[in-house]
């Protein structure tokens, strides 16, 4: 329990951090640093919100059923046999010589 309480920054620690920052950067640079930090936080929140909105929109969309395209049926070889009257006979096996 004591370890958990020691990890929090108290009031005096915050004052000490602010004094160190003031000494390191000077009074003129603090507004510029704060402005840059604020803009960075604003951009981060905006990007986070956009990603969250995009995820919610994607979850709400209904998935489309895939559309199938069917090819037109072609004529099979048995329905329309090729013309073999002028073509030489097909070779079906090894040649054998009869003596």
N, CA, C and O atoms as a MOPAC input file, in Angstrom:
PM7 MOZYME 1SCF
protein

 N      0.82200 1    -1.19000 1     0.00000 1
 C      0.00000 1     0.00000 1     0.00000 1
 C      0.86900 1     1.25700 1     0.00000 1
 O      0.56000 1     2.22000 1    -0.70100 1
 N      1.95200 1     1.25700 1     0.78000 1
 C      2.82900 1     2.41900 1     0.83700 1
 C      3.54700 1     2.63800 1    -0.48700 1
 O      3.80200 1     3.77800 1    -0.87500 1
 N      3.87200 1     1.55800 1    -1.17700 1
 C      4.54100 1     1.66800 1    -2.46100 1
 C      3.64200 1     2.37500 1    -3.47500 1
 O      4.12100 1     3.17600 1    -4.27800 1
 N      2.36000 1     2.08200 1    -3.44000 1
 C      1.41600 1     2.69700 1    -4.36600 1
 C      1.27500 1     4.19700 1    -4.08300 1
 O      1.18000 1     4.98800 1    -5.02200 1
 N      1.26200 1     4.58800 1    -2.84700 1
 C      1.12800 1     5.99900 1    -2.49800 1
 C      2.39400 1     6.78000 1    -2.85000 1
 O      2.32800 1     7.97600 1    -3.13600 1
 N      3.53700 1     6.11100 1    -2.82900 1
 C      4.79500 1     6.78900 1    -3.11900 1
 C      4.93000 1     7.10300 1    -4.61900 1
 O      5.71700 1     7.97200 1    -4.99500 1
 N      4.18200 1     6.41300 1    -5.46600 1
 C      4.31800 1     6.63200 1    -6.90300 1
 C      3.56900 1     7.87400 1    -7.38300 1
 O      3.84200 1     8.35000 1    -8.48400 1
 N      2.64700 1     8.40800 1    -6.60700 1
 C      1.91800 1     9.61200 1    -7.01100 1
 C      2.75000 1    10.86300 1    -6.74000 1
 O      3.49100 1    10.93500 1    -5.75900 1
 N      2.61100 1    11.84600 1    -7.63000 1
 C      3.33600 1    13.09900 1    -7.46000 1
 C      2.49600 1    14.01900 1    -6.59500 1
 O      1.32900 1    14.27300 1    -6.89200 1
 N      3.08800 1    14.51200 1    -5.53500 1
 C      2.38600 1    15.39100 1    -4.61200 1
 C      2.48800 1    16.85300 1    -5.02500 1
 O      3.03900 1    17.17300 1    -6.07800 1
 N      1.96100 1    17.72400 1    -4.19900 1
 C      1.94900 1    19.16000 1    -4.48000 1
 C      3.33200 1    19.76300 1    -4.53600 1
 O      3.63600 1    20.52600 1    -5.45300 1
 N      4.18500 1    19.43500 1    -3.56500 1
 C      5.52400 1    20.01400 1    -3.53000 1
 C      6.38200 1    19.51900 1    -4.68900 1
 O      7.21900 1    20.25500 1    -5.21100 1
 N      6.16600 1    18.26100 1    -5.08900 1
 C      6.92300 1    17.73600 1    -6.21500 1
 C      6.54500 1    18.47000 1    -7.50900 1
 O      7.40400 1    18.73400 1    -8.35000 1
 N      5.27700 1    18.79100 1    -7.65800 1
 C      4.82000 1    19.54000 1    -8.83100 1
 C      5.43100 1    20.94000 1    -8.85200 1
 O      5.85600 1    21.42000 1    -9.90300 1
 N      5.47300 1    21.58700 1    -7.70100 1
 C      6.06100 1    22.92500 1    -7.61400 1
 C      7.53600 1    22.86100 1    -7.98500 1
 O      8.03000 1    23.71500 1    -8.72100 1
 N      8.23700 1    21.86000 1    -7.48200 1
 C      9.66200 1    21.70600 1    -7.78600 1
 C      9.88000 1    21.47000 1    -9.28100 1
 O     10.80400 1    22.04000 1    -9.86200 1
 N      9.05700 1    20.65200 1    -9.90400 1
 C      9.17300 1    20.40100 1   -11.34200 1
 C      8.92800 1    21.68900 1   -12.12600 1
 O      9.66600 1    21.97900 1   -13.06800 1
 N      7.91300 1    22.46300 1   -11.76100 1
 C      7.62500 1    23.72000 1   -12.44100 1
 C      8.76800 1    24.72400 1   -12.30000 1
 O      9.08300 1    25.43900 1   -13.25100 1
 N      9.38800 1    24.78200 1   -11.12800 1
 C     10.51800 1    25.68900 1   -10.91700 1
 C     11.69400 1    25.27300 1   -11.79600 1
 O     12.34900 1    26.13000 1   -12.39000 1
 N     11.97300 1    23.96900 1   -11.88800 1
 C     13.08300 1    23.48100 1   -12.70900 1
 C     12.82100 1    23.80000 1   -14.18500 1
 O     13.73000 1    24.21900 1   -14.90200 1
 N     11.59100 1    23.60100 1   -14.63100 1
 C     11.24300 1    23.91300 1   -16.01900 1
 C     11.39100 1    25.40900 1   -16.27200 1
 O     11.90600 1    25.81100 1   -17.31400 1
 N     10.95000 1    26.22300 1   -15.34200 1
 C     11.06500 1    27.67600 1   -15.48700 1
 C     12.52900 1    28.11000 1   -15.57500 1
 O     12.87400 1    28.97900 1   -16.37500 1
 N     13.37600 1    27.51000 1   -14.76200 1
 C     14.79400 1    27.85900 1   -14.77400 1
 C     15.45300 1    27.39500 1   -16.08100 1
 O     16.26400 1    28.12100 1   -16.65700 1
 N     15.10600 1    26.19200 1   -16.54900 1
 C     15.73400 1    25.65400 1   -17.75200 1
 C     15.30200 1    26.38300 1   -19.02300 1
 O     16.13800 1    26.67000 1   -19.88000 1
 N     14.03500 1    26.67900 1   -19.15500 1
 C     13.52700 1    27.24300 1   -20.40200 1
 C     13.28800 1    28.74900 1   -20.35200 1
 O     13.22300 1    29.38600 1   -21.40300 1
 N     13.16200 1    29.31300 1   -19.20900 1
 C     12.91600 1    30.75000 1   -19.09900 1
 C     11.43600 1    31.06900 1   -19.24900 1
 O     10.65200 1    30.26900 1   -19.76000 1
 N     11.07700 1    32.26800 1   -18.78400 1
 C      9.67600 1    32.67700 1   -18.76900 1
 C      9.13800 1    32.94100 1   -20.17500 1
 O      7.93900 1    32.78900 1   -20.40900 1
 N      9.99800 1    33.33100 1   -21.11000 1
 C      9.52900 1    33.63800 1   -22.45800 1
 C      9.18700 1    32.37600 1   -23.25200 1
 O      8.31600 1    32.41200 1   -24.12100 1
 N      9.85900 1    31.27200 1   -22.96400 1
 C      9.63600 1    30.03500 1   -23.71600 1
 C      8.46300 1    29.22200 1   -23.18800 1
 O      7.93800 1    28.38400 1   -23.92100 1
 N      8.03600 1    29.42900 1   -21.96400 1
 C      6.96200 1    28.61600 1   -21.38700 1
 C      5.65100 1    28.70400 1   -22.16900 1
 O      5.03600 1    27.66600 1   -22.40900 1
 N      5.19000 1    29.89900 1   -22.57900 1
 C      3.94000 1    29.92900 1   -23.35200 1
 C      4.05500 1    29.17500 1   -24.68100 1
 O      3.10700 1    28.51500 1   -25.10700 1
 N      5.21400 1    29.27300 1   -25.33000 1
 C      5.41200 1    28.54700 1   -26.59100 1
 C      5.38500 1    27.04000 1   -26.36300 1
 O      4.78800 1    26.30100 1   -27.14600 1
 N      6.03000 1    26.58600 1   -25.29300 1
 C      6.03100 1    25.15900 1   -24.96800 1
 C      4.62500 1    24.66700 1   -24.63900 1
 O      4.21800 1    23.58900 1   -25.07400 1
 N      3.89200 1    25.46000 1   -23.87400 1
 C      2.53200 1    25.07000 1   -23.51400 1
 C      1.63400 1    25.02400 1   -24.75400 1
 O      0.80300 1    24.12700 1   -24.89200 1
 N      1.80900 1    25.99800 1   -25.65700 1
 C      1.01900 1    26.02300 1   -26.87600 1
 C      1.31600 1    24.79100 1   -27.74200 1
 O      0.39400 1    24.15700 1   -28.25500 1
 N      2.57600 1    24.46100 1   -27.90100 1
 C      2.95600 1    23.27600 1   -28.67200 1
 C      2.43400 1    21.99600 1   -28.05400 1
 O      1.96800 1    21.09900 1   -28.75700 1
 N      2.51300 1    21.91600 1   -26.73300 1
 C      1.99800 1    20.74400 1   -26.03600 1
 C      0.49300 1    20.62600 1   -26.21500 1
 O     -0.02700 1    19.53300 1   -26.43700 1
 N     -0.20300 1    21.74700 1   -26.11900 1
 C     -1.65900 1    21.75100 1   -26.30300 1
 C     -2.05600 1    21.32300 1   -27.71000 1
 O     -3.00000 1    20.55300 1   -27.88100 1
 N     -1.33700 1    21.82100 1   -28.72200 1
 C     -1.63800 1    21.43300 1   -30.10200 1
 C     -1.36100 1    19.94900 1   -30.33600 1
 O     -2.10400 1    19.27800 1   -31.05300 1
 N     -0.29900 1    19.44700 1   -29.73200 1
 C      0.00800 1    18.02300 1   -29.86100 1
 C     -1.06600 1    17.14800 1   -29.25300 1
 O     -1.46000 1    16.13800 1   -29.83700 1
 N     -1.53900 1    17.53500 1   -28.08400 1
 C     -2.60800 1    16.77800 1   -27.42500 1
 C     -3.89100 1    16.84400 1   -28.25300 1
 O     -4.60400 1    15.85000 1   -28.39200 1
 N     -4.17700 1    18.03600 1   -28.80300 1
 C     -5.37400 1    18.21100 1   -29.63100 1
 C     -5.31700 1    17.31300 1   -30.87300 1
 O     -6.31200 1    16.67100 1   -31.21000 1
 N     -4.17800 1    17.26100 1   -31.55100 1
 C     -4.01900 1    16.41800 1   -32.74100 1
 C     -4.13400 1    14.93500 1   -32.37800 1
 O     -4.72800 1    14.15500 1   -33.12200 1
 N     -3.57000 1    14.55400 1   -31.24800 1
 C     -3.64200 1    13.16000 1   -30.81600 1
 C     -5.07900 1    12.75100 1   -30.54500 1
 O     -5.50600 1    11.67100 1   -30.95200 1
 N     -5.82600 1    13.60400 1   -29.86200 1
 C     -7.23400 1    13.30400 1   -29.57500 1
 C     -8.04600 1    13.21800 1   -30.86000 1
 O     -8.92100 1    12.36300 1   -30.99100 1
 N     -7.75300 1    14.11000 1   -31.81200 1
 C     -8.46700 1    14.11100 1   -33.08600 1
 C     -8.20600 1    12.80000 1   -33.83700 1
 O     -9.13900 1    12.18500 1   -34.35300 1
 N     -6.95100 1    12.37800 1   -33.89900 1
 C     -6.61000 1    11.13900 1   -34.59300 1
 C     -7.24600 1     9.93400 1   -33.90400 1
 O     -7.73200 1     9.01800 1   -34.56800 1
 N     -7.24200 1     9.93900 1   -32.58500 1
 C     -7.85700 1     8.84500 1   -31.84100 1
 C     -9.35300 1     8.78600 1   -32.11100 1
 O     -9.91000 1     7.70400 1   -32.29600 1
 N    -10.00000 1     9.93300 1   -32.13600 1
 C    -11.44100 1     9.99200 1   -32.39300 1
 C    -11.76000 1     9.51000 1   -33.81100 1
 O    -12.74100 1     8.79300 1   -34.01100 1
 N    -10.94300 1     9.89400 1   -34.79600 1
 C    -11.16800 1     9.46300 1   -36.17300 1
 C    -11.04000 1     7.94600 1   -36.31100 1
 O    -11.85200 1     7.31300 1   -36.98700 1
 N    -10.03900 1     7.37100 1   -35.68200 1
 C     -9.84900 1     5.92600 1   -35.75100 1
 C    -11.01100 1     5.20900 1   -35.07000 1
 O    -11.51100 1     4.20700 1   -35.58000 1
 N    -11.43600 1     5.71900 1   -33.92600 1
 C    -12.55600 1     5.11400 1   -33.21400 1
 C    -13.82800 1     5.19100 1   -34.04700 1
 O    -14.56600 1     4.21000 1   -34.13300 1
 N    -14.09800 1     6.34300 1   -34.66300 1
 C    -15.28300 1     6.49200 1   -35.50800 1
 C    -15.22900 1     5.54200 1   -36.69800 1
 O    -16.23900 1     4.93900 1   -37.05900 1
 N    -14.06200 1     5.41100 1   -37.30200 1
 C    -13.91900 1     4.51600 1   -38.44600 1
 C    -14.17700 1     3.06500 1   -38.05800 1
 O    -14.81200 1     2.32000 1   -38.80300 1
 N    -13.68100 1     2.66700 1   -36.88800 1
 C    -13.92500 1     1.30700 1   -36.42300 1
 C    -15.40500 1     1.07300 1   -36.14200 1
 O    -15.94100 1     0.01800 1   -36.48300 1
 N    -16.07000 1     2.04700 1   -35.52200 1
 C    -17.50000 1     1.90700 1   -35.24500 1
 C    -18.29300 1     1.82900 1   -36.54600 1
 O    -19.21800 1     1.02300 1   -36.65200 1
 N    -17.94900 1     2.64800 1   -37.53200 1
 C    -18.64200 1     2.60900 1   -38.81700 1
 C    -18.43500 1     1.27600 1   -39.51800 1
 O    -19.36100 1     0.74700 1   -40.13400 1
 N    -17.23700 1     0.73300 1   -39.42900 1
 C    -16.96000 1    -0.55400 1   -40.05800 1
 C    -17.73500 1    -1.67200 1   -39.37200 1
 O    -18.17200 1    -2.61700 1   -40.02900 1
 N    -17.90600 1    -1.57600 1   -38.07700 1
 C    -18.64800 1    -2.60300 1   -37.34600 1
 C    -20.14700 1    -2.52100 1   -37.62500 1
 O    -20.84000 1    -3.53900 1   -37.59600 1
 N    -20.65100 1    -1.31800 1   -37.89600 1
 C    -22.07700 1    -1.14500 1   -38.13100 1
 C    -22.49200 1    -1.52400 1   -39.54300 1
 O    -23.66000 1    -1.83400 1   -39.77200 1
 N    -21.56500 1    -1.50600 1   -40.49600 1
 C    -21.89300 1    -1.85400 1   -41.86900 1
 C    -22.27700 1    -3.32100 1   -41.93800 1
 O    -21.66000 1    -4.17100 1   -41.29600 1
 N    -23.31000 1    -3.60400 1   -42.73100 1
 C    -23.68600 1    -4.99500 1   -42.92700 1
 C    -22.79700 1    -5.57000 1   -44.01400 1
 O    -22.59800 1    -4.93800 1   -45.05100 1
 N    -22.26700 1    -6.74800 1   -43.79100 1
 C    -21.38200 1    -7.32400 1   -44.80500 1
 C    -22.17900 1    -7.67900 1   -46.05700 1
 O    -23.28500 1    -8.21200 1   -45.97600 1
 N    -21.61200 1    -7.38100 1   -47.18600 1
 C    -22.26500 1    -7.69300 1   -48.45000 1
 C    -22.05300 1    -9.16000 1   -48.77500 1
 O    -20.98700 1    -9.72100 1   -48.52300 1
 N    -23.08900 1    -9.77400 1   -49.34200 1
 C    -22.92200 1   -11.15600 1   -49.76000 1
 C    -22.12100 1   -11.16400 1   -51.05000 1
 O    -22.34900 1   -10.32600 1   -51.92400 1
 N    -21.20400 1   -12.07900 1   -51.18100 1
 C    -20.36900 1   -12.08700 1   -52.37800 1
 C    -21.21100 1   -12.40400 1   -53.60700 1
 O    -22.03900 1   -13.31500 1   -53.58700 1
 N    -20.99500 1   -11.65900 1   -54.65400 1
 C    -21.72900 1   -11.91200 1   -55.89400 1
 C    -20.91400 1   -12.85500 1   -56.74700 1
 O    -19.70900 1   -12.67500 1   -56.92400 1
 N    -21.57900 1   -13.85100 1   -57.26700 1
 C    -20.89300 1   -14.82800 1   -58.09900 1
 C    -21.20200 1   -14.55100 1   -59.55600 1
 O    -22.33400 1   -14.23300 1   -59.92000 1
 N    -20.20700 1   -14.67200 1   -60.35900 1
 C    -20.41700 1   -14.54700 1   -61.79400 1
 C    -20.24300 1   -15.92600 1   -62.39400 1
 O    -19.26600 1   -16.62700 1   -62.13400 1
 N    -21.19700 1   -16.28500 1   -63.18500 1
 C    -21.16800 1   -17.60000 1   -63.80600 1
 C    -20.78600 1   -17.45600 1   -65.27000 1
 O    -21.27400 1   -16.56600 1   -65.96500 1
 N    -19.91200 1   -18.33500 1   -65.72800 1
 C    -19.51200 1   -18.33300 1   -67.12500 1
 C    -20.61200 1   -18.98400 1   -67.94900 1
 O    -21.32500 1   -19.86700 1   -67.47200 1
 N    -20.73700 1   -18.54400 1   -69.17300 1
 C    -21.73300 1   -19.15400 1   -70.04300 1
 C    -21.31100 1   -20.58100 1   -70.32600 1
 O    -20.12400 1   -20.84900 1   -70.50900 1
 N    -22.26600 1   -21.50600 1   -70.36500 1
 C    -21.89900 1   -22.90400 1   -70.60900 1
 C    -21.36300 1   -23.06500 1   -72.03200 1
 O    -21.90000 1   -22.51000 1   -72.99000 1
 N    -20.29900 1   -23.83500 1   -72.13200 1
 C    -19.70700 1   -24.09200 1   -73.44100 1
 C    -20.17600 1   -25.44800 1   -73.92800 1
 O    -20.59500 1   -26.28900 1   -73.13300 1
 N    -20.10600 1   -25.66100 1   -75.22300 1
 C    -20.51600 1   -26.94200 1   -75.76800 1
 C    -19.45000 1   -27.97000 1   -75.43900 1
 O    -18.25600 1   -27.70300 1   -75.57400 1
 N    -19.88200 1   -29.13800 1   -75.01100 1
 C    -18.92000 1   -30.18400 1   -74.67200 1
 C    -18.43200 1   -30.85100 1   -75.94000 1
 O    -19.05400 1   -30.70500 1   -76.99200 1
 N    -17.34100 1   -31.57500 1   -75.86100 1
 C    -16.73800 1   -32.22700 1   -77.01800 1
 C    -17.64200 1   -33.31200 1   -77.58700 1
 O    -17.64100 1   -33.53200 1   -78.79800 1
 N    -18.42500 1   -34.00500 1   -76.73400 1
 C    -19.28200 1   -35.07900 1   -77.22200 1
 C    -20.48800 1   -34.53200 1   -77.97300 1
 O    -21.02500 1   -35.22700 1   -78.83600 1
 N    -20.92500 1   -33.34400 1   -77.68600 1
 C    -22.08400 1   -32.77800 1   -78.35700 1
 C    -21.74300 1   -32.30900 1   -79.75800 1
 O    -22.59500 1   -32.35000 1   -80.64600 1
 N    -20.52600 1   -31.86700 1   -79.97100 1
 C    -20.12100 1   -31.34700 1   -81.27200 1
 C    -18.75900 1   -31.94400 1   -81.62200 1
 O    -17.74000 1   -31.28800 1   -81.40800 1
 N    -18.70700 1   -33.18300 1   -82.16100 1
 C    -17.40700 1   -33.81800 1   -82.43000 1
 C    -16.67300 1   -33.10500 1   -83.55300 1
 O    -17.29800 1   -32.56200 1   -84.46400 1
 N    -15.33600 1   -33.10500 1   -83.48900 1
 C    -14.54900 1   -32.43600 1   -84.53300 1
 C    -14.62800 1   -33.19800 1   -85.85100 1
 O    -14.85800 1   -34.40700 1   -85.88200 1
 N    -14.43400 1   -32.46900 1   -86.91600 1
 C    -14.45700 1   -33.06700 1   -88.25700 1
 C    -13.11700 1   -33.75200 1   -88.50400 1
 O    -12.08100 1   -33.09000 1   -88.55700 1
 N    -13.13400 1   -35.07500 1   -88.65500 1
 C    -11.89700 1   -35.84700 1   -88.84500 1
 C    -11.77500 1   -36.41000 1   -90.24000 1
 O    -10.89700 1   -37.23300 1   -90.49800 1
 N    -12.63100 1   -35.98800 1   -91.14100 1
 C    -12.60300 1   -36.56700 1   -92.49200 1
 C    -11.33500 1   -36.19800 1   -93.24300 1
 O    -10.81800 1   -37.02900 1   -93.99000 1
 N    -10.81400 1   -34.99800 1   -93.07900 1
 C     -9.62300 1   -34.60400 1   -93.81300 1
 C     -8.35800 1   -34.69500 1   -92.96300 1
 O     -7.25500 1   -34.58300 1   -93.49800 1
 N     -8.48900 1   -34.89200 1   -91.68600 1
 C     -7.32800 1   -34.96400 1   -90.80300 1
 C     -6.81700 1   -36.38400 1   -90.74300 1
 O     -7.60600 1   -37.32300 1   -90.84000 1
 N     -5.49800 1   -36.57100 1   -90.58400 1
 C     -4.97600 1   -37.94200 1   -90.46400 1
 C     -5.41600 1   -38.55300 1   -89.14200 1
 O     -5.74000 1   -37.83900 1   -88.19300 1
 N     -5.42500 1   -39.84900 1   -89.09100 1
 C     -5.85700 1   -40.56400 1   -87.88400 1
 C     -4.88000 1   -40.29500 1   -86.75800 1
 O     -3.67800 1   -40.14100 1   -86.97600 1
 N     -5.40800 1   -40.24100 1   -85.57500 1
 C     -4.58400 1   -39.98500 1   -84.40200 1
 C     -3.78400 1   -41.22300 1   -84.05700 1
 O     -4.26900 1   -42.34200 1   -84.22200 1
 N     -2.59700 1   -41.04100 1   -83.59300 1
 C     -1.73200 1   -42.14100 1   -83.19000 1
 C     -2.12000 1   -42.55000 1   -81.77400 1
 O     -2.09100 1   -41.71500 1   -80.87000 1
 N     -2.48000 1   -43.80500 1   -81.55900 1
 C     -2.95900 1   -44.22400 1   -80.25400 1
 C     -1.98700 1   -45.08800 1   -79.48900 1
 O     -2.18800 1   -45.28800 1   -78.29100 1
 N     -0.95700 1   -45.60700 1   -80.09800 1
 C     -0.05500 1   -46.48400 1   -79.35000 1
 C      1.23700 1   -46.71200 1   -80.10600 1
 O      1.45400 1   -46.10100 1   -81.15300 1
 N      2.11500 1   -47.59200 1   -79.58900 1
 C      3.38700 1   -47.84200 1   -80.25400 1
 C      3.15900 1   -48.62300 1   -81.55700 1
 O      2.24600 1   -49.44000 1   -81.67000 1
 N      4.00700 1   -48.34100 1   -82.50600 1
 C      3.88400 1   -49.03900 1   -83.80000 1
 C      4.45000 1   -50.44900 1   -83.67600 1
 O      5.47900 1   -50.66600 1   -83.03600 1
 N      3.78600 1   -51.36900 1   -84.27700 1
 C      4.29600 1   -52.74400 1   -84.32400 1
 C      4.36100 1   -53.18700 1   -85.78900 1
 O      3.48200 1   -52.86700 1   -86.58800 1
 N      5.39900 1   -53.91300 1   -86.11500 1
 C      5.56700 1   -54.42400 1   -87.46600 1
 C      5.23100 1   -55.90200 1   -87.48000 1
 O      5.64900 1   -56.65200 1   -86.59800 1
 N      4.49700 1   -56.30400 1   -88.45500 1
 C      4.17500 1   -57.73300 1   -88.59100 1
 C      5.03200 1   -58.31500 1   -89.70600 1
 O      5.03600 1   -57.80100 1   -90.82500 1
 N      5.74900 1   -59.37500 1   -89.40300 1
 C      6.63100 1   -59.97700 1   -90.39500 1
 C      5.98800 1   -61.21700 1   -90.97400 1
 O      6.57700 1   -61.87300 1   -91.83300 1

